[in-house]
Amino acid sequence: MKLERLLLLLSVSAFFQAGIFAQVTIAPVKLSTADPSGACPALKFDFSSASAGTPFWCNPSTGVWATLGGGTPVFPGGSPGDVQCNVANAFGPCSTGVVTSDSSGNFKALSFIAGSGGGVAGALDIGQGTLPTLGTNAISLLGPTSVTSYGLKYPGAAPSVNQFLLWGTPSSGVSTGVFTGFTSTNLTDTANLVRNQGINTGSSAMTLDMSASTGASAFKAPVGVGLTTAINGAIGYDSTADMLHAAQGSADAKIPQFTVTPVNGDCANWVVSGSKYKLGTAGSPCGSGGGGSGNSVTSVTPITVSANSTSEQQLIELTLTAGYFNSLRQPFLFNGAGVYTTPIGQTPTLTFKVKLCTVSGCGSGTVVTLASIASTATLANSTNNTWNVNFLGYTAAVGATGNLEIHGPLTVDLGSLSTSPDSVFNDTNTAVSGNIDLTAALFVDFTVTTSTGSTSNSITQRSGGVMPFAATAAPVTSVNGMTGAVTVSGSNITQGTAASLPATCTTNDLYYMTNSVYTARCSSTNTWSYFSGMLGNVTRPTSTGWTWSNQGSCTIDSTNGYEYESCPANGGTTNSARIRYKAAPGGSFTLTACFLHDTAGSDGGFAGYGLYFGDGTKWVSFNLQAEPTTWALIESEWTTSSAFSTVRLEWNNSGPSRTSVIVGNPSCLQLVYNGTTMVYNYSADSFHWNQFDSRSATSFLASVSQVGWGSNPINNQTDVALIHWTGP
């Protein structure tokens, strides 16, 4: 019996020593309510409560159940199906022993030992092995096929929410675990750690290499509505303006983008659509026209505005690239031209402006008026009369506070016909323009304002442009007749009234007269020469040395640098010459005079002006005269300046067909005296002369002792400006 019990104990011990993870073939042991009998599986054990706990085993030799012995029950107590354990050298239920298992499949142990045999309380050993067939609805723990022994010591308290188990450095083969929250310092690979929903700052060695990525959108910048970047190195995409931004100098800046395919050498230009900016191509190299700083910017698309308003109205606008004017002393020509129409009963003045601004339309941002010129009243019922502005500008200062020096005339047809002579109005600028950022992209706007409004008024600008003078123009080989190695000195460009013309100058200095028709150039040291519109080089008349003959109510004004005579109408059909004269030169002389004229009054009136020469009492006149339906060129004799005698020769519509050459404004007349004969000439430009008459100078006069100029305001007022005089 002792042998049988020993075998039983060895069987049970072998079972538990196999551990819960080792695959061991051990016959199960159970407590039955009836004695087993008959055939049985080999090495099976059973305890029968019917035989007072007698142990049965399956004899492997016969394959039939047999008893191991009788007497006192080996495993008293318990329930059928319970596994009995050695408890304090006695058998009993496994409730406080090494292993506890019940018939319901519950199983626990103080320790499990598999292979090492070194189990202590609180320890679990897993030996190396091979994964068995997994059970149904079961979890298996498995050691690898080859193990270098180590230990894992769990923490002594439960983890908090969102903590994980982190193993420390082994000490004597044992690593102690710690429950911890997630922070980057808990990970060893800190050089490449990027945390979501947090600020990540890399060290000096951090890199991000996306070169191996094959995704078209592998790298994406932040996208936001109205996004801007003001931190150096930051980039982002503004989804409102569809612009990519990158900070520059701790300020927001945009990254230029382009969708065109340029040709090598093409000049780049800007393509602007609202707040979207792209780089385009001019389709040609810079300097060949079409785009880029230094090229002409023009428009020939007509813009028409209705003048049923006295508000300023925009005509053509020109878009300039950044830095277009940002070149010190670079000259530019601003030109605008078009036509206007006024109805019956409307005689508005016209004010033309050229503006430079930072925002299209000049309605906001920085707006600088470069020039503003107003005409006098137009004539009613004018159709397609022409107007033209030509301003010459120089960049006086560059940069963010740059400015320009601008001067030039407005010429406009104020007559009743589109073929009427034009009137000239000069700018009134007395200083450089207001400051504006010349490094930025800018806009040039032409505008017009009418003093009265009408639905029948209309103003059209047919062309507009800004044209820089070429920086690489052909070298100058002749200046004022000087040839060879020409040295051009003098660089002062100033402006002011005619009375403020400096007494001293350096050759080639320029002086713009803000209240005159003249531009002065210093032709030699301290010597000024004068230019006036289409006449080119002129001789400015002096304001001293003149004597009146029959002044009447006429006035003279010299404040604008020339002689301006204004005479009211004589009244009725009275001829009365209002003459300003000087002593004639002795011997032969040539007297040339050019005039700007205006004769005001009712239709059907007479008024004239021109040259006079006399003997101290009598006079001979050579006049241009406005008549009811035409202009006439008249040579007349006067007994005195207030007593008309007779007309010698008159050209008008009833005479020789020569009147087309005498209606210009300015107009030029000439007397050529050789000591005997006086030749009468007229010219449209002061360069090409045509003869009107030739006869003895003393056929009516006793001598030629006086020469002068003046007017005969018969029944129309005359206003005459003497702007060129080569007489005494």
VEXLUM-545226 format. One record per residue (C-alpha): x, y negated, z; residue in three letters. Coordinates in steps of 0.05 Angstrom, whole numbers, padded with zeros to 5 digits, always signed. Layout:
REM residues N
XYZALA...
***
This chain:
REM residues 728
+00000+00000+00000MET+00057-00048+00015LYS+00084-00036-00055LEU+00018-00052-00086GLU+00011-00117-00047ARG+00081-00137-00067LEU+00064-00126-00140LEU+00002-00169-00131LEU+00040-00226-00099LEU+00093-00224-00153LEU+00039-00227-00205SER+00006-00288-00174VAL+00073-00322-00162SER+00093-00310-00235ALA+00029-00341-00258PHE+00038-00406-00220PHE+00112-00412-00234GLN+00095-00411-00309ALA+00068-00483-00299GLY+00011-00516-00335ILE+00051-00530-00397PHE+00090-00466-00407ALA+00059-00412-00451GLN+00062-00349-00405VAL+00023-00283-00415THR-00003-00265-00344ILE-00065-00223-00331ALA-00118-00264-00295PRO-00139-00245-00224VAL-00210-00253-00200LYS-00258-00233-00144LEU-00316-00188-00169SER-00382-00170-00136THR-00376-00098-00160ALA-00320-00048-00166ASP-00292-00047-00235PRO-00289+00019-00272SER-00275+00049-00338GLY-00228+00024-00392ALA-00193-00043-00381CYS-00140-00089-00411PRO-00070-00074-00389ALA-00043-00111-00328LEU-00110-00139-00307LYS-00123-00149-00232PHE-00190-00151-00194ASP-00215-00155-00123PHE-00282-00124-00107SER-00325-00152-00051SER-00367-00089-00057ALA-00308-00049-00031SER-00289-00099+00023ALA-00238-00135-00021GLY-00204-00073-00047THR-00155-00092-00103PRO-00162-00059-00171PHE-00113-00061-00227TRP-00114-00035-00298CYS-00064+00022-00302ASN-00025+00011-00365PRO-00011+00085-00371SER-00084+00106-00373THR-00119+00039-00392GLY-00169+00054-00336VAL-00185+00014-00273TRP-00152+00042-00209ALA-00148+00020-00136THR-00083-00006-00106LEU-00103+00015-00036GLY-00157+00008+00018GLY-00165-00023+00087GLY-00176-00095+00107THR-00194-00142+00049PRO-00133-00173+00020VAL-00169-00239+00000PHE-00224-00251+00051PRO-00275-00306+00036GLY-00282-00344-00029GLY-00331-00340-00084SER-00332-00295-00144PRO-00286-00324-00198GLY-00241-00362-00148ASP-00166-00353-00153VAL-00134-00334-00085GLN-00068-00362-00063CYS-00014-00344-00012ASN-00030-00391+00045VAL+00016-00386+00105ALA+00035-00313+00088ASN-00038-00294+00079ALA-00083-00295+00019PHE-00141-00343+00015GLY-00175-00394-00030PRO-00127-00444-00064CYS-00155-00506-00029SER-00094-00528+00011THR-00039-00488-00020GLY+00008-00500-00077VAL-00045-00496-00132VAL-00120-00505-00129THR-00166-00478-00183SER-00239-00461-00181ASP-00287-00424-00226SER-00308-00490-00257SER-00239-00499-00288GLY-00214-00553-00240ASN-00140-00547-00227PHE-00091-00587-00186LYS-00023-00580-00153ALA+00025-00617-00108LEU+00080-00603-00159SER+00091-00565-00223PHE+00156-00532-00240ILE+00171-00508-00310ALA+00240-00482-00325GLY+00283-00524-00278SER+00257-00495-00213GLY+00275-00560-00178GLY+00206-00586-00163GLY+00193-00629-00102VAL+00131-00663-00076ALA+00107-00717-00125GLY+00149-00692-00183ALA+00130-00661-00250LEU+00182-00626-00293ASP+00170-00614-00367ILE+00219-00566-00398GLY+00240-00563-00470GLN+00196-00521-00512GLY+00155-00513-00574THR+00085-00543-00582LEU+00032-00488-00573PRO-00033-00483-00610THR-00075-00540-00583LEU-00138-00523-00545GLY-00207-00550-00560THR-00220-00619-00530ASN-00153-00617-00494ALA-00093-00662-00484ILE-00024-00630-00484SER+00041-00657-00459LEU+00104-00628-00490LEU+00178-00636-00480GLY+00223-00636-00543PRO+00258-00573-00565THR+00322-00600-00536SER+00325-00642-00473VAL+00381-00679-00437THR+00350-00684-00368SER+00325-00752-00345TYR+00272-00779-00298GLY+00217-00829-00303LEU+00194-00861-00238LYS+00125-00892-00241TYR+00106-00957-00204PRO+00075-00952-00135GLY+00013-00994-00152ALA-00039-00997-00208ALA-00028-01047-00266PRO-00067-01112-00275SER-00107-01126-00338VAL-00065-01134-00402ASN-00002-01107-00369GLN+00041-01053-00398PHE+00094-01006-00371LEU+00166-01028-00383LEU+00223-00980-00366TRP+00286-01006-00334GLY+00358-00985-00343THR+00369-00913-00317PRO+00405-00904-00251SER+00431-00833-00240SER+00388-00811-00298GLY+00324-00841-00271VAL+00290-00903-00301SER+00241-00941-00257THR+00178-00968-00290GLY+00148-01037-00279VAL+00079-01062-00300PHE+00087-01131-00333THR+00052-01181-00377GLY+00074-01195-00450PHE+00129-01249-00457THR+00183-01253-00509SER+00238-01247-00456THR+00213-01176-00441ASN+00236-01153-00510LEU+00307-01140-00529THR+00299-01162-00603ASP+00291-01236-00585THR+00328-01261-00647ALA+00271-01241-00693ASN+00211-01248-00646LEU+00154-01293-00672VAL+00094-01300-00626ARG+00024-01313-00653ASN-00016-01371-00624GLN+00047-01402-00593GLY+00104-01450-00606ILE+00165-01412-00631ASN+00232-01446-00632THR+00290-01409-00664GLY+00362-01412-00642SER+00418-01437-00686SER+00428-01369-00718ALA+00354-01355-00734MET+00338-01344-00808THR+00277-01323-00847LEU+00296-01285-00910ASP+00236-01273-00956MET+00279-01257-01017SER+00259-01183-01018ALA+00184-01199-01017SER+00147-01186-01082THR+00082-01222-01061GLY+00066-01284-01101ALA+00039-01317-01037SER+00088-01288-00988ALA+00105-01356-00959PHE+00050-01406-00947LYS+00053-01475-00915ALA-00003-01503-00870PRO-00064-01528-00908VAL-00109-01582-00879GLY-00158-01638-00897VAL-00119-01703-00902GLY-00057-01668-00875LEU+00006-01710-00866THR+00075-01694-00840THR+00116-01741-00798ALA+00167-01694-00766ILE+00231-01683-00805ASN+00233-01614-00836GLY+00157-01605-00833ALA+00117-01588-00895ILE+00043-01582-00908GLY-00011-01585-00961TYR-00066-01638-00961ASP-00128-01603-00989SER-00164-01669-01000THR-00114-01701-01047ALA-00083-01634-01068ASP-00013-01660-01050MET+00045-01625-01018LEU+00076-01666-00962HIS+00145-01664-00930ALA+00169-01713-00878ALA+00225-01761-00895GLN+00258-01805-00843GLY+00205-01785-00791SER+00150-01812-00837ALA+00101-01777-00882ASP+00124-01768-00954ALA+00098-01730-01015LYS+00134-01678-01056ILE+00129-01692-01131PRO+00099-01635-01171GLN+00091-01625-01246PHE+00053-01579-01293THR+00083-01601-01359VAL+00141-01567-01393THR+00191-01623-01407PRO+00243-01622-01462VAL+00315-01632-01444ASN+00330-01707-01441GLY+00257-01729-01436ASP+00241-01788-01391CYS+00196-01772-01332ALA+00135-01814-01316ASN+00078-01812-01266TRP+00009-01784-01280VAL-00040-01814-01230VAL-00111-01789-01219SER-00143-01821-01158GLY-00099-01801-01099SER-00066-01744-01137LYS+00003-01757-01165TYR+00042-01713-01213LYS+00104-01721-01254LEU+00094-01721-01329GLY+00138-01730-01389THR+00142-01790-01435ALA+00158-01741-01492GLY+00221-01780-01509SER+00286-01801-01475PRO+00286-01860-01428CYS+00297-01925-01465GLY+00261-01903-01528SER+00193-01929-01506GLY+00134-01896-01474GLY+00150-01889-01401GLY+00198-01901-01345GLY+00228-01964-01316SER+00258-02009-01369GLY+00208-01994-01424ASN+00151-02036-01450SER+00083-02021-01419VAL+00028-02043-01466THR-00046-02034-01481SER-00084-02048-01545VAL-00151-02022-01519THR-00197-02084-01519PRO-00232-02102-01454ILE-00293-02147-01459THR-00327-02180-01400VAL-00393-02219-01399SER-00383-02288-01371ALA-00452-02294-01340ASN-00414-02306-01276SER-00367-02356-01246THR-00329-02300-01209SER-00261-02275-01229GLU-00267-02216-01278GLN-00215-02164-01294GLN-00189-02154-01364LEU-00132-02106-01382ILE-00093-02071-01327GLU-00023-02042-01337LEU+00006-01987-01294THR+00080-01993-01278LEU+00128-01941-01252THR+00162-01948-01184ALA+00220-01997-01187GLY+00199-02026-01255TYR+00216-02098-01234PHE+00270-02079-01183ASN+00330-02104-01222SER+00359-02171-01202LEU+00352-02226-01255ARG+00323-02178-01306GLN+00278-02219-01353PRO+00208-02195-01373PHE+00156-02222-01420LEU+00083-02219-01399PHE+00035-02226-01457ASN-00041-02225-01462GLY-00084-02245-01521ALA-00156-02244-01542GLY-00217-02283-01563VAL-00276-02317-01529TYR-00347-02339-01549THR-00390-02393-01518THR-00463-02408-01535PRO-00497-02474-01550ILE-00499-02518-01489GLY-00441-02484-01453GLN-00372-02517-01448THR-00338-02479-01392PRO-00265-02485-01372THR-00227-02419-01375LEU-00178-02398-01321THR-00131-02341-01339PHE-00089-02306-01286LYS-00036-02252-01286VAL-00032-02213-01220LYS+00017-02162-01192LEU-00010-02114-01140CYS+00002-02048-01104THR-00068-02020-01113VAL-00105-02010-01178SER-00156-02065-01189GLY-00120-02114-01143CYS-00178-02109-01094GLY-00134-02088-01035SER-00062-02078-01014GLY-00012-02131-01032THR-00037-02178-01087VAL+00009-02232-01117VAL-00015-02282-01169THR+00043-02291-01217LEU+00011-02347-01257ALA-00056-02382-01261SER-00073-02433-01316ILE-00139-02468-01328ALA-00159-02499-01395SER-00199-02561-01405THR-00272-02555-01426ALA-00286-02512-01487THR-00333-02534-01542LEU-00403-02507-01544ALA-00423-02455-01596ASN-00352-02428-01607SER-00346-02358-01635THR-00283-02315-01630ASN-00237-02372-01613ASN-00168-02347-01594THR-00129-02350-01529TRP-00058-02327-01513ASN-00015-02325-01450VAL+00060-02318-01454ASN+00098-02318-01388PHE+00172-02307-01381LEU+00191-02275-01314GLY+00256-02262-01279TYR+00266-02217-01218THR+00290-02267-01166ALA+00295-02218-01107ALA+00292-02143-01104VAL+00270-02090-01054GLY+00210-02085-01008ALA+00204-02161-01006THR+00220-02175-01078GLY+00192-02233-01119ASN+00193-02261-01190LEU+00204-02329-01222GLU+00147-02338-01273ILE+00135-02394-01324HIS+00100-02402-01390GLY+00040-02431-01428PRO-00032-02415-01442LEU-00051-02432-01513THR-00125-02433-01528VAL-00168-02456-01586ASP-00216-02507-01556LEU-00243-02531-01623GLY-00309-02516-01656SER-00276-02468-01706LEU-00232-02408-01697SER-00182-02442-01743THR-00178-02505-01701SER-00110-02524-01673PRO-00094-02493-01606ASP-00086-02532-01541SER-00026-02517-01497VAL-00029-02514-01420PHE+00034-02500-01380ASN+00038-02464-01314ASP+00042-02503-01249THR+00088-02457-01210ASN+00136-02494-01165THR+00168-02434-01130ALA+00180-02360-01137VAL+00120-02313-01131SER+00096-02284-01065GLY+00135-02224-01039ASN+00116-02153-01059ILE+00149-02085-01055ASP+00185-02079-01122LEU+00209-02009-01106THR+00137-01983-01108ALA+00092-01966-01166ALA+00054-02030-01185LEU-00003-02055-01228PHE-00007-02117-01273VAL-00077-02145-01280ASP-00101-02199-01329PHE-00164-02236-01305THR-00208-02293-01329VAL-00256-02340-01294THR-00306-02386-01327THR-00331-02451-01294SER-00402-02439-01318THR-00440-02375-01332GLY-00483-02352-01390SER-00506-02284-01416THR-00481-02307-01484SER-00411-02321-01459ASN-00360-02266-01472SER-00285-02260-01464ILE-00245-02204-01496THR-00173-02186-01484GLN-00148-02147-01545ARG-00077-02134-01523SER-00033-02139-01461GLY+00037-02119-01445GLY+00099-02126-01401VAL+00162-02123-01443MET+00231-02123-01411PRO+00288-02154-01449PHE+00338-02099-01469ALA+00396-02092-01421ALA+00439-02067-01478THR+00424-02120-01530ALA+00476-02136-01583ALA+00531-02181-01558PRO+00523-02256-01569VAL+00569-02281-01625THR+00543-02351-01634SER+00515-02402-01584VAL+00492-02470-01609ASN+00539-02464-01668GLY+00598-02438-01628MET+00625-02373-01658THR+00680-02324-01642GLY+00694-02309-01569ALA+00636-02347-01539VAL+00638-02359-01464THR+00570-02372-01435VAL+00571-02406-01367SER+00518-02435-01323GLY+00466-02391-01291SER+00421-02438-01251ASN+00348-02433-01268ILE+00308-02484-01231THR+00241-02519-01238GLN+00205-02582-01218GLY+00170-02643-01245THR+00197-02682-01303ALA+00217-02738-01256ALA+00258-02689-01214SER+00303-02667-01270LEU+00373-02663-01239PRO+00423-02716-01261ALA+00479-02665-01265THR+00481-02596-01296CYS+00527-02540-01319THR+00525-02517-01391THR+00467-02469-01403ASN+00430-02486-01339ASP+00354-02484-01350LEU+00302-02529-01319TYR+00227-02515-01326TYR+00184-02577-01321MET+00122-02558-01283THR+00082-02619-01306ASN+00108-02626-01377SER+00110-02594-01445VAL+00186-02591-01441TYR+00238-02540-01421THR+00307-02570-01410ALA+00373-02536-01425ARG+00440-02563-01406CYS+00475-02566-01474SER+00539-02592-01444SER+00562-02615-01376THR+00510-02664-01347ASN+00474-02668-01414THR+00403-02641-01421TRP+00370-02620-01486SER+00295-02608-01491TYR+00250-02556-01522PHE+00175-02559-01532SER+00133-02501-01556GLY+00135-02489-01631MET+00178-02550-01644LEU+00240-02520-01613GLY+00294-02571-01599ASN+00265-02641-01590VAL+00290-02710-01570THR+00253-02735-01510ARG+00229-02807-01517PRO+00252-02857-01466THR+00201-02894-01424SER+00238-02960-01425THR+00251-03014-01479GLY+00181-03013-01508TRP+00138-03075-01522THR+00063-03077-01531TRP+00030-03109-01591SER-00046-03116-01582ASN-00049-03070-01521GLN-00122-03084-01505GLY-00147-03033-01453SER-00096-02980-01471CYS-00054-02948-01418THR+00013-02912-01420ILE+00035-02855-01374ASP+00108-02832-01371SER+00105-02788-01309THR+00105-02723-01348ASN+00170-02737-01385GLY+00139-02762-01449TYR+00097-02823-01470GLU+00022-02812-01464TYR-00021-02868-01494GLU-00096-02869-01479SER-00139-02921-01515CYS-00215-02930-01511PRO-00254-02940-01575ALA-00252-03010-01605ASN-00326-03006-01620GLY-00365-03010-01684GLY-00321-03005-01745THR-00267-03051-01720THR-00196-03034-01739ASN-00147-03056-01686SER-00077-03026-01679ALA-00050-03013-01609ARG+00025-03012-01621ILE+00087-02999-01577ARG+00149-03020-01614TYR+00224-03033-01609LYS+00273-03072-01653ALA+00290-03035-01717ALA+00361-03011-01728PRO+00402-03053-01776GLY+00409-03024-01846GLY+00386-02954-01864SER+00352-02908-01813PHE+00308-02846-01807THR+00252-02848-01756LEU+00220-02781-01736THR+00162-02773-01687ALA+00120-02714-01665CYS+00053-02721-01629PHE+00003-02681-01589LEU-00065-02712-01603HIS-00137-02712-01581ASP-00192-02756-01607THR-00256-02755-01565ALA-00324-02783-01581GLY-00386-02771-01622SER-00386-02736-01689ASP-00381-02785-01747GLY-00328-02830-01713GLY-00261-02855-01736PHE-00195-02857-01698ALA-00122-02851-01718GLY-00051-02853-01694TYR+00019-02853-01723GLY+00080-02896-01741LEU+00085-02972-01752TYR+00139-03018-01779PHE+00135-03094-01786GLY+00169-03160-01796ASP+00148-03194-01731GLY+00078-03213-01755THR+00053-03164-01807LYS+00052-03088-01801TRP+00050-03026-01845VAL+00019-02963-01814SER+00029-02890-01831PHE-00027-02854-01793ASN-00064-02789-01784LEU-00137-02807-01778GLN-00198-02767-01756ALA-00258-02783-01800GLU-00331-02760-01796PRO-00320-02695-01835THR-00245-02688-01843THR-00176-02712-01826TRP-00140-02762-01870ALA-00068-02785-01881LEU-00070-02862-01891ILE-00019-02916-01908GLU-00047-02986-01892SER-00027-03060-01889GLU-00042-03105-01829TRP-00038-03181-01829THR-00029-03175-01754THR-00038-03116-01707SER-00109-03138-01695SER-00126-03158-01767ALA-00132-03100-01816PHE-00118-03118-01889SER-00123-03059-01937THR-00110-02984-01948VAL-00052-02971-01994ARG-00059-02895-02001LEU-00106-02844-01969GLU-00108-02769-01974TRP-00172-02735-01952ASN-00226-02690-01981ASN-00241-02741-02035SER-00169-02748-02054GLY-00111-02701-02067PRO-00121-02634-02033SER-00067-02642-01981ARG-00107-02646-01916THR-00091-02574-01892SER-00021-02595-01873VAL-00039-02653-01828ILE-00088-02622-01777VAL-00035-02586-01736GLY-00023-02599-01663ASN+00032-02620-01654PRO+00040-02660-01718SER+00102-02696-01743CYS+00111-02759-01785LEU+00175-02790-01813GLN+00199-02857-01843LEU+00264-02857-01884VAL+00292-02926-01900TYR+00353-02937-01944ASN+00353-03013-01938GLY+00305-03022-01996THR+00256-02965-02003THR+00212-02934-01949MET+00195-02860-01958VAL+00136-02831-01920TYR+00140-02757-01900ASN+00097-02708-01860TYR+00113-02639-01831SER+00079-02581-01797ALA+00140-02559-01756ASP+00191-02617-01757SER+00238-02575-01800PHE+00203-02574-01868HIS+00182-02643-01896TRP+00135-02663-01952ASN+00133-02732-01984GLN+00069-02772-01979PHE+00092-02838-02011ASP+00153-02879-02031SER+00154-02955-02045ARG+00191-03019-02032SER+00192-03035-01958ALA+00185-03109-01971THR+00129-03108-02021SER+00083-03133-01965PHE+00131-03149-01909LEU+00185-03202-01907ALA+00233-03153-01873SER+00237-03091-01831VAL+00253-03116-01761SER+00207-03074-01716GLN+00190-03000-01712VAL+00141-02965-01666GLY+00081-02920-01656TRP+00010-02926-01633GLY-00063-02915-01649SER-00124-02945-01682ASN-00184-02923-01640PRO-00238-02950-01686ILE-00301-02921-01653ASN-00270-02860-01619ASN-00223-02857-01560GLN-00152-02834-01576THR-00105-02797-01530ASP-00036-02788-01561VAL+00027-02758-01531ALA+00093-02777-01563LEU+00137-02717-01548ILE+00193-02726-01600HIS+00226-02791-01622TRP+00291-02802-01661THR+00283-02877-01671GLY+00314-02933-01631PRO
***
